[in-house]
Amino acid sequence: QVQVVESGGGLVPSGGSLRLSCAVSGLIFAVDVMGWYRQAPGKERELVAYIRSTGSTNYTDSVKGRFTISRDNAKNTVYLQMNNLKFEDTAVYYCIADHRPVIPSPWWGQGTQVTVSS
């Protein structure tokens, strides 16, 4: 049984920092792509960043220079270091683990709330 568990969300003042973690258990191989999406109230879910097992990364423009994604392949764990947080970063952050086409669809976490006070 594959489980995706996020941690590290919380309430932080504008300009502050948080570090999110996501561990994928139940696998015997390193997941190809791991990343983070977020969904703010009344908005669609959007990609924040992802990282491949090779180490290549991709960020949405609004977080470039502020967020850093990293991973530990041996532990199938991904991290999101968020610095200089802004009010508009407030959202539920979801971890995703994707190994298509070996699996039919990605695995998702339950989400962790990040709230940035203005």
JOWO-V17291 format. One record per pair of residues at least 12 apart in sequence whose C-alpha atoms are under 6 Angstrom apart, sorted by the first residue. I is the first residue (numbers start at 1). J is the second residue. Records with the same first field share a line. If there is no record, write none. Layout:
I = J, J
This chain:
1 = 26
2 = 25, 26
3 = 24, 25
4 = 23, 24, 109
5 = 22, 23, 109
6 = 21, 22
7 = 20, 21
8 = 20
9 = 112, 113, 114
10 = 114
11 = 115, 116
12 = 116
13 = 116, 117
14 = 85, 86, 116, 117, 118
15 = 84, 85
16 = 84, 85
17 = 82, 83
18 = 82
19 = 80, 81, 82
20 = 79, 80
21 = 78, 79
22 = 77, 78
23 = 77
24 = 76
30 = 73, 76
31 = 99
32 = 52, 53, 99
33 = 51, 52, 97, 98
34 = 50, 51, 96, 97
35 = 49, 50, 95, 96
36 = 48, 49, 94, 95, 96
37 = 93, 94
38 = 91, 92, 93, 94
39 = 91, 92
40 = 91
48 = 60
66 = 83
67 = 81, 82, 83
68 = 80, 81
87 = 116, 117, 118
90 = 114, 115, 116
91 = 114
92 = 111, 112, 113, 114
93 = 111, 112
94 = 109, 111
95 = 108, 109
96 = 108
